[in-house]
Amino acid sequence: MLTTKDFQTITNQYPLDSTGYIRKKYIEKLIPALNRKEILILKGIRRSGKTTILKQLINHLIKTGVKKQQILYVNFDDFNFLPHLNIDLLEFILKQLDLSSKCYLFLDEIQKIPQFESWLRTHYERETNVKFIISGSTSSLLSKELGTVLTGRNLTFEIFPFDYLEFKDCSNSSFEEFITYGGFPEIVLEKNVETKFKLLRNYVTDIINKDIFEKNKIKDPKQFMYFTQFIFNNPGVRLSINKLSKELAISKDTVKNYVHYMIESYLIFEVPFFSYSSKSKFIASNLPKYYVLDNGFYLVNTTRKEKSKQTEAIIAQKFFRESKEIFYWKGQNEVDFVINNNAYNVVSSNDIPDREFVGLKEISKRFKHVKKLNILCKESNSSKDDINILEIENFLSKFNKLI
């Protein structure tokens, strides 16, 4: 049984005064939320900086006069908690606080506790004198049943690795390095290339072991690892469940489950086919495309690094991170992305093939609402045939102004 002394020994191992690089784009939105009643939820892929942001929020509270005794941070990833991961542990933690004044309870990687949603709902409705701030590493942090119950009772923020602006803010490295190694904070700050590779491989292994294998019953882990490598190797490729099932000699249901597990753990995300007709979106030939959430995953899982795939993935990631509805379209030619009735094709060099222009003209004729046509390439900022030609690096730097 966990004692108060044991608990304090565990929690004291986590220094809260080391705040690292300030993620302003998140902190400026999260600080006002600390004053609201709702449960504050941070979710996102492992190693994206959720814990660092929690510590930054704790430091903000202390600087504004909240006593340290009113704040408690618990990381359920700590192996010392393994024998105690249940609702009783949450009750035990709550008893460590003096609720005569408002307290702030930070629960990191809370998805480790089965049915934690029910416990949160109960104490939220009891109006316990606690502000709950929780984090987790799966996109479906709240179960469907209990997540519905907590609707209107939580404010959720998704945390991602560094975007290009953050990358530039804390690194003197080139744009080429960003599209090659991605934006995980530790990777960006690490100078040694060999260490970057080692860390990225460890990230993939850690995410798969902790967020997929521990949570789901996978009969053949080796088969799943081979499947993830296949997906990582083919970012932006239209993938057919039927074709994958035949090529990899596994059932269609297994393929669907594997894709779901990868999306849920933030390893990849889906870009569906664009259409104003809901019926055409479900036509079998209109297959979705899948992209890695961070280009580092592509780098350490491929033997043939393709600049075009890396560049296209970086743009897809930016659209996805900004919570925009992102699609692709294919007629006689393909359009890489359709977002807010704007169409985009991405080229990794300044040599723009004619098909990129033809595809954009084709979609504008097919859909009258798609009016703004864009090609993102290496350097040019110009226009041709009513198609904007934009420099990729500038586009990422001034995204909110250009989108």
N, C-alpha and C positions, 0 to 999 in steps of 0.2 A: 504493500500500500504506500502511495506517495505521501511523504510528510511535508510539512511547511518548510522545514530546513532543506530537504532535498529539492523542493520546488525553487526555493530562493537560490540555491547553488546552481541550478540549471539556468534560470533566467538571468542571473548576474554574469553569466559568461558572454552575454550579448551587449557590447558597449553601444550606447545610444547617442554618444556625442560625436561619432564619426559619420558625417552627413554626405560627404562626397560632392559630386557635381550636382548643382541645383537644377532640377528638371522644371523650369519655369512654366512650360506649357501645361504641366499637370498641377503643380503646386498652386498656381494662381486660381485654378478652378476648385481645388480641394480645400483650401483654407476656409473659404466662406461656408463650405458644406459641414465643417466641424461645428458650426453654431446651429445647425439644423438638427431636428430630432431623428431623422431617418438613419437607418443603418448605412454606413458608408462602405462600399465594396470596391476593392481594387482587384481586377483580374487580368491575367496576361501570361505569356509564356515565361517559363523559368529563366532566370538570369537577365530579365529585361529591366530590372531595377525597382521592382515593387517594394522590397524590403528597405532599400535606400530611401525611397519616397516616404515610407512609413516613419522612418527615423527623422526625416526632415520635418514631418508634421509634428512629431513629438517635440523636437527642438523648438519649433514655432510656438507650441503651447507653453513650454517652459519660459521662453523669452517674453511671453505675454502675461506671465504671472501665475500660471497653473503650477501647483506644487508637484514635485516628483512623486510624492506619495499618492497623488490622485491619478497617476498614469501607470499602466502596466502593459508590457510588451511580452508576448509569448510566441515562440516559433515552434510549431508542431512538427517541423521537419527534424528536430533534434531527436536523435536515436534514444535518448533517455526517456522520452515520452511513449515509446513504442508499446510497452505493456499496459499503458493507461489511456489509450485513445478511444474514449467513449464519453457519453454525456456526463457521467460522474466527474470526469476531469474538468469539464467546463463549469460545473457547479462548484468544484473545489477552487478553481481559479477566481470565480466571482467572490467567494468568501474571503479572498486575500485583500479585497478592497474595502475601505471605509466609506460606505455609501451615504454617510451623513452629509457629504458634499458631492458635487458632480464629479464623476470619474470618467476616464477615457481608457477603454480596453482595446488594445491592438492585438488581433489574433491572426497570425501569419500562417499561411498554408492550412487554412481551417478545413479544407475538404478532406483532411485526414480523419476527421471526426464524423462517424456515421450519424446521420440525421441531425446534424448541427442546426439545420434550418428550423426544425421544430423548437429547439431550445431557444434560438434567437427570437423567433416569433413570440414565444411565451413571455420572455422577459421584456420584449418591446411592448407588448400589450399590457403588461403589468406596470409599465412606466417606471421600470427600475432606473435608479438615478445614474445611469451609465450611457455614455456615447460609445456605440460599438463601431469599430473600424476593422474590417476583415479583409483578408487577401486570399487568393487562390490561383492555381495554375491551370485551370481548365475553363474553356469557354462556357460550359454548362455548369458553372459553380453551384447554382441552385438547382435542385432536382425539379422536374416539371411540376410535380404535385405541390411541393412546398414553395417553389418559386412563385407559383400563382398566388399562394396565400400571402407572400411577402410583397406582392405587387403594390406599389404606392407606399411601401414602408422602407424602401431602399433607394439609394442613389449609387448607380454603378458607373465606374470608370475603367476603360480598358487601357492597360499600360503596354507599350511596345518598346523594342530597342530604339536606339537613337535614330532620328531622321537625319536628313542631310544637314539641316541648319544646326542641330545639336552636335553633329559630327564635326562641323567646321568650328563650332564654338569651343570645343575642347581638344582639338587635334590640328596639327599643321600638315597632316597627310593629304594626299591628292584625292581627287574625285575617283580616280581609277582604283585606289585602295578601298574606298567606300563601296563601290559596286562589286569589288572582289571579295572582301572579308565581311561585309555587312556592318550592322550597327550595334551589336551587343556591347554595352558599355565597357566591360572588361577587355573585350577584343580590341576595341578602338584605342584604349589606353595602353595596351600591351605593344611594345616595340619589336619584340623578338618574333620572327615569322614562325619558327618551329613551335614556339609556345602558343601562338595563335591557333595553329592547326590542332595542337593537342587539346586546348581548351574547347574548341568547337566540336571535336569528336566526343569529348567528355559530356558536353551539353546534350548532344543527340542521345547518347547512351543513358544519361541521367533522366531526360524527359521520357524516353521510352520505358525505362524501368519503373520510374516512380508514378508517371501519369497515365501509362497505358497498361503495362504488365501487372502492376499492383491492383489496378482497378477492374480489369477485364479478364475474362477467362479465355486465354489464347492457347490453343492446344499445341501449336507448333511455332515457338518463338523464332526459330531460325528462318522459317518461311516468312514470318512477318518482317524480319529484318531485311530479307531479300526484297520484299515488296516495297518497303520504305526507300531502299536504295534506287529501285526502279522509278519511283515517283520523284525522288530528289533529282534524278538524272534527266528528267524530262519536264522541267518547268514550262508552263504555258502551252503544253501539248494537249489537244483534245483527247480525253480518255474514255474509252468504252468499257463498261463493266463486263459485257459479254466477251469482248476481245481479250481483256486482261484475264478473265477467268480461263479462257482457252490457253493463252500463252503461258500462264503461270501454273496451270493445272490445279486450280483451286475453285471452289464453288462460287457462284455469283453472290450468294449471301455473305460469304466470307470476305469477298472483295469489297462489298458495300460496308461491312463492319470495319474493315481495315481503314478504308478511306475516312469513315466517321471518326475512328479513334485518332487519326492524324489531324483532322480538323479540330476535334474537341481539345486536343493538347496543344493547339496553335502551331503545329509543325507546318501545316499548309492551309490554304484557303481556296475557296471555289469561286470561279468567275463564270456565271451562266450565260447562255445564249440570249441575245437581245431581240425582243419583239414586243410590239404593243398588244399582240394577240396572246392571251394566256394559253390557248390551245397549242400554238406552234412551239411554245417553250418546252412542251413535253413530247414533241416528236423525237423519236429515237435518234435520228441523225443529228439533231441539234445538241451535241454532247457538251458538257461543261469542260472548262479548262481549270487546271490546278497550278498554283504557284507556291513556292516556298515562302514562309513568312520572313525569312532573312537569308540573304545570299550566301552567308557562311555555310548553310546546310548544303547548298549546291556545290560549293567549293570542295568540301571534304568528302563528297560522295560521288565525284566524277573524275574520270581520267582524261576527259577531253573538255577543257574549259572553253565555252563559246561566249564571246563578248555579246553577241546579239541576245542570247537567252538571259544573261546577267542584266543587261540594260532594260529589257522588257520587264523583267521581274521587279526591278527597282521601282519602275513607274507603277506597276500593279500594286506593289506594297504601299506606295504613297497613297493611292486612291483608297485602298482598303483601310489603312490606318486612320484616314480622315472621316471614316464612317459614311462614305458615299456609296450609293448603289452603283455597282460597277458591273458591266457586261462586256461581251465581245459580240461580233457579228460576222457572218460568213455568207456571201452569195457566190458569184463567180470569183470574187476576190475576198480577202479577209480584212476586217478592221479590228485592230488589237483591242481597243477599249471604247465603250460608249458610256458616257456619264453625263447626267443632266442635259440630255439632248445634244451633247458635244461628242464628236468622234475623234479618236486619236490613233495614229499609227506611230510606231516607235522604230527608229533606225539607229544602229550603234555607230555609224560613221556619217560623213557628209555626202557620201555617194548614195543618193536616194533613188532606188529602182522605180520605174514607171508604175509598177503594180501598186505601190503605196498610194499614189495619186488616184489611180483608177478605182481602187477599193473605196476611197473616201467619196469620190464622185458617185459611185454606184449606190452607196447607202443614202446619200442626200437625195437621189432621185427616187429611191424606194420609200423613204420616210421623210415627208415634208418637214416634220418637226425637228429633224436633225439638220441644223443649219451651220453651226460652227465647226469647221473642219480643220484639223491640226496634224502636223507631222513634227514629232520630236526627234531631233538629231544632235550630232556632236557639237556643232558650233553655230550654224546659221541662225539669224533672226531676220526673216524676210517673209515674203508671200509669193504664191504662184497660183494662178487660176482660182483665186478666192480661197486658197488653202494657206493657213498660217504655218510658217516653218519656224519652229522655236528651238532654242538651245536647251538641251536637257538639264544641264547644271543650273541654268538660270531659272528654268521652270520649277525645279525642286526648291530653289532658294526663295522664289516669290510665288509659291503655289497658291496661296489664298487670294492673291491679287489677279492671278492669271486664269484661275479655273472659272 
